[in-house]
């Protein structure tokens, strides 16, 4: 960006009307301001709680918009109807995918309302501290996926000698086997082939119940939308993110829930959320997360300002403060109603926050574990991921990137700049696309079949 006036050395630099850093040396009028001449200090913790809190204009329940979803026995609503094969440990990862591959072969031609069988494997599950935070997070994430309403049935597959044993996972999650939740241990079954064979029998037994589900008209109040940005650029904060924020407001006004996440990517802009906190208790929860991240990064000799990637910086972003200002825009303008731990079940309506890393795949994994049944992912540099069992709409911040990756991107928010479309109009278009996709229209990532390898729980703690 180019500045219209000179800034003295160590002077504050503002963008979007907010502080994004300090001048590393004197900046002259017309100079290019970027990471080469900008630095960041620790952010202030002098917060004003609830000063921007407003009364949300909710749509009358009788007039709320709707989508076509799968109503589960507990009342929650899915936007897809998958069967999941969930690995307890990386040692059972390949068998998990073998099972999914074989199950999909006989599924395709028989049940057109089952979206498929997806194998969910990960890189952990053993040599972890029993009772430690890392194992706790892994088990909560797995349990959250098992309970996600986009799954009609779940098969849990373990090796048989790991720290995260099937039995331990089931007990920690308060799960009991039933007709739609089954378990297997590879060692007890006698190896790969016998495990795959038995798994196919168990999935076959689930099929009648899972296939019996039919889409029905439900209110937007049953939508839980995860908000993510990745590969952001200088346009993200003025096109895709605020447009998604406008769509998020419509979800909330219609009684639904939106989840903002990525704590390191709201850093320096958290005050904007705290000003909209519904209560002091909610504000304190978010402040606690910010302080934890400061201590966590310091412990590992890192800086939160290292978060902007080389791609972010090449796209025009400088400090984490600037990136965060754009990222917070995804949350729209409604109040912050609650703050949740990573993978914790989201039980509060409206706009809420989940503590996750800024790594997109890990962040979205946490939100899906928390109950998200739909995801919107804004990007300025481009991304090609997907997240079974949840459909993901990808939103481009600029037309050039959209044109380059149009086969992978669902919506071009660059029209705000190129065609004069307002943020409000683009938000309405995104909201309409959300409802269509929630009702069964495939996103670009679903067309390509993405989502079998993007289950990445947050890994904390020693590998022993």
N, C-alpha and C positions, 0 to 999 in steps of 0.2 A: 504494500500500500504506500501511497505517496502523501506526504503531509503538506498542508497549506501554510503552516507557520513553523518557525524554529522552536526547538525544544532543547533546553540546556541539559548538560550532562547530569544524570541521575534524576532528571525530571520525569514526572508521571506521563504515561502515554495512554490515551483513551480511544476506545472504539465501541460502537453501539452505545455510547454514552457511559461506558464503564471502564474501569482500569484494566489494562491487559499487560502492563509491565512498566519498566523504567528504562530510560535511555542510557546505554552503556557508554556513550560519548555524545558530544553535542550533535544534534540533528538539525540540518539546515532545511529551509523551505524547499520543498520539492524532492528531498532525499527519499530513497527507498528505505522503508522501515520493515525490518524482518529480524530473524533470529541472529543475524550478524551484528546488530547494534541495539538489541533489546535484551533485558534480563529481568528476572522475577525475584521478588522478596517473599518471605513468608506472608501468607494472607492474614488479615485481621480476624479475630474471633469476637468482635464487638457486634453482636447481632441485634436486630430489631425484630422481635417475634410477633407475627400476626398483624403487622401494620398495614399490609396490603390484602388482608383477608376480605373476601367478598361473599355475597350470597349468590350461589349458583342458581341460574334460572333453569330449573328442571322442567322438562317436557311433561305435561300431564300424563300419568300412566296410561290413560285410555288412548292417547295420541302418539305413544312412543313407536318409533320405527322398529322393524323386525328383520329377522333372517331365518333361514331354514336350517335347523340344527338337530342334533341327536340328543334327546333328553334321557339322561341316565337314571338309574334307580334312586340315587341320592338327590336328584333334582338338578344337579349340575348339567351343563349342556356342552356337547362337543361339536366341533365344526368338521371333524373327520371321524372315520370309524375304522381304526387300525387294530391289529393284534400285535403286541410287542413281545420280543424275546430279549430278556434283560440279563446281562452277564454280571455276576457278582465280582469277578476278578478278570484281569487280562488273560489269565491262563485258560479261561473258557471263552475268550473272544471269538476265535475262529469257529469253534463249534456253534456259537450263537449265530454267526452269519451263515454257516452251512444250513442250519435249521431254517432260517428265514428264506434263504434261496430255494430250498426244496419245497417249503410250504407255499411259496408264491407260484411255483410251477403248477400245482393242482388247484390253486385258488382262482386264477385269472378267469377261467371259463365258467365258473360255477356260481360265484357270488359277486354280482356287479356293484352291490352297495357296501362291500368291504373294500377299503382302500388298499389293503395289502398287509403283509407281515413284515415288520421292521426289526432288524437286529440292532440292539443297543449295547455296544461294547465300549470299554474305556481302558486307560493305562494304569489303573491302580487296583486296590483290593487285597494286597498282601504286603507283608513287611511294613505294616503301619502299627502305630501304638494303639493297643486295645484300650478303649476308653478315651482316646485322644480326639482332638478337634478334627483332624483330617479324616479319620474313619467316620466320625459323626456326620460331617458334611457329605461324605460319599453316600452314606446310608440314607440321609434325608433327601438327597438328590434323586437317588434311585427310587425311593418310596414316593416322592412327588411325581415322578414320571409314571410309576405304576398306577397312581390315582388320577392322572390327568384324564379329563373327560373325553379326550380324543382317542383313547384306547377303550376298546370293547372287551379285550381280554389280555392277560399277561402270563407269560411263562418265564420263570426265573431259573437261570442255569449257572451252576457253580462247578468248580473242579472237585472239591471235597476236602482240601487240606489248607485252604487259604485263611487269612485272618478274618476276612469278610465272608464267613461261611453262610450258606443259605439259611441254616437254622438261626444264626446270630442276626442276620439281616431281617428275617421274618419277625423275630422276637422284638428287635429294636424298633421295628415299624408297626408293631401291634397288628400284624397280618396273620390270617389263618387261611389255609388252602380252601378253595371252593371251586365251583364249576368253571369260573372265569379267571382263577388265579392258581396256577400249578407250579411245581418246582421239580428240578432234577439235579443230581450230582453225577458228573461224568465218571468218577472213580467207582461209585456204587453201581452205575449202570453197566460198566464193563468196557468203556472206551467210546470212541467217536461214533462209529456206525450204530451201535446199539442205542446211544443217546439220541442221535438224530432220528432213528426209527421210532423210539418211544415218544420223542417230542412231537413228531408228526401225528401220532395217535392222540396225544393230548390236545393238540391244536384242532384236529378233526372233531374232537368232542366239544370244543368251544364253538365251532362254526354255526350250528343252528341258532344259538342264542345271540351271537354277534350279528349274524345275518338278519335276525328278526328286527333289528333296529331300523327305523325309517325316519327320514327327515320330517320335521314338523315346524310349523311357524311359531317362533319364540321371540320375545322382546329383546332388544339390544341390551337390556339389563343383565343378560346372561353372557355378554361378551366380555372377555378379559384380554385386553390388548397389550402385548409387550412392545415397548418403544426402544429402538436401538439405532445407533449411528456408527458407521465404521468406514474407514478410508475417507474421512471428512476433508473438505477443502474450504477455501475462503467463501464459496457460495453457499455452503451448507447452512450457515447461520442466517441467511437472508432469503433462502428459497425453500429447500426441502424440509428443514427442521421446523420453522414456524408454520409451514403448511401442514405438516403432520400434527403440530400443536393445535391448529384450528380443527383438524379432524378429531383429535383427542378430546377437545372440548365438546364436540357433538356426541361422542360416545358417552361422556360423563353426563351431559344434559339429558340423554336418553336412559339414564339409570345404570350405565355400564361402568367398567373399571379399566383404568389405564395404569401401566406400571412403568415408571421411569427407573433407570438403573445406572450402573457404571459410576460408582462413587469417585474414582480418580478423574472422571470426566465431567463432574459437576464442581470439582474443586476450584475455589476462587469465585464461583457463582452460586454457591450453596445459600448465600444470604438471600438470593431471590426466591428460593423455596421457603426458607425460614420466615421470610416476611409474609408468606401465604400459608404458614402452618396453622392448622385448625385449632391447635392448643399448645401450651408450653410443653406438655408431655411429648407431643409429636416432634416439636422443635428439638427437644433434648435428645430424642432418639437419633435424629440426623446428626446433631453436633457430636454425639458419642462416636458415630461412624467416622466422621471427619477426623477426629482426634486419634482414633485407632489407626487410620491409614497413615497419618503423619508419623506415628510411632513405628508402624510396620515398615514403612519405606526407610526411615532413619536406621532401624535395626539392621537392615540389609544394605546399608550404605548407598541407598538410591534416593532419587528425588522424584516427587510426583510430577514435576515439570519435565521429566524425561518421557512422559506419556505421549506427547505428539510424535508420531512416527516420521521417518524420512518422507513417506508419501504425503502425510499431513502438511509437512513443511514445504515440500515441493508444490503442494496445492495452494500455498499462500498463508497457512496458519503459522503463528509464531509460538507463543507460550500456551501453557495449559489454561491460563485465564481466558484467553481468546477462544480456545476450543470449547471450554466449558460454557461460555456465554451462548454459543450456538447450540450446544447439546441440550441445555436446559429448556430451550425454546420448544423442544419436542413435547414437553409436558403441557403446553397450552397455558391457559390463564386461570384455571380453577384452583381451589385450595388444595394444599397438601394434607391429606386426611390420615395418613399413617406411614410408618417406616417398618420394613420387614428385613429380617436376616436373609442371607443367601439360601435359596431353595425353600424358604419357609412358606407355608400355605397362606396365600393372600385371602384374607377374610373381610376386608374393608372395601366398601364401594367408593367410587370416585377416583381421583388421582392419588396414587400412592408411590412410594419409593422402595426399591429393593437394593440392598448393599451387595454389589457385585464388582469384580474387577472390570477394567476397561476392555479386556480381551473379548471381542464380540462373541466368539463361540461359547466361551465359558459363561458370559453374561446371559446370553439367551437360554443356555441350558438351565441356569438358575431360575429364570422367569417361567419357563415351561414347567419346571418342577414345582413352582409356586402356584400353578394353575392356569397360566396363559393358554388360551385356545386359539390365539391369532397373534401374529407378529408383523410389525412394519419396521423396515430397516432402511434408513436413509444413507446415501453414500455419494461422495463427490469424486472419488477415484475409481470406484467400481468394485463389485463383489459378486461372487457366483455361488454362495452357499445356500443351503436350505436346511430345514429343521423338522424332520419327521418326529412326532406325528402332527406337527402344527404347521399350517400354511403360512408362508412368509411373503409379503409384498415388499419388493425392493424399489426404492424411490431415488431417482437421480437428481442431484442438485444442479446440474448444468447440461445443456443440450449436446455439447461436444462429446461428453462421456456417454450420454444416453445413445447417441448415434453409433458410437464405437461398440457398445455392449448391449444394443437393443434386444438381442436375443435372450439376455439374462435379466434385464431390468423391466419392471412392470409399468412404472409411471415416470414421466419426465416433468419434474418440477422446474426445469429450466425455462418453461413457458412463462414463468413469472417475469423473467428478464426479457426473453426474446419476443413474446407476444403480448406483454402487458397484462397478463392474467393476474388478478389480485390474489393475495395469500388466502383470503376467505374463499374465493372461488376454487382455488386449487385444493383447499381443505375439504370443501364439499365434494369435489371429485374423488379425493382419496377416501373419504368416508363412504361414498357410494361403492367404490371398489372393494373396500373392507367387507361390506355387507354381501356383495356378490361372491367374494372369495369365501367368506364364512359359510355361504349357502351352497358351496360346492364347485364354483368356478376355479379351475386350476391356475395357480400362480406359475410364473416362468420357472422357478426352481422345481416345482412339482412336475412340470412338463419334461424337464431334463432328468428327473428322478433323484435329485439331490436329497440328502437327509439321512443317509445310512451311516455316516461317519462323523457327524457333528454333535454327538453326545459327549461333551467334555466337562465333567464336573470340576469345580474349583479344587485344586490340590494344595493343601496346606499341611506342613509338618514334615518330619524326617522320614526318608525311606531307609529302613533299617536293614 
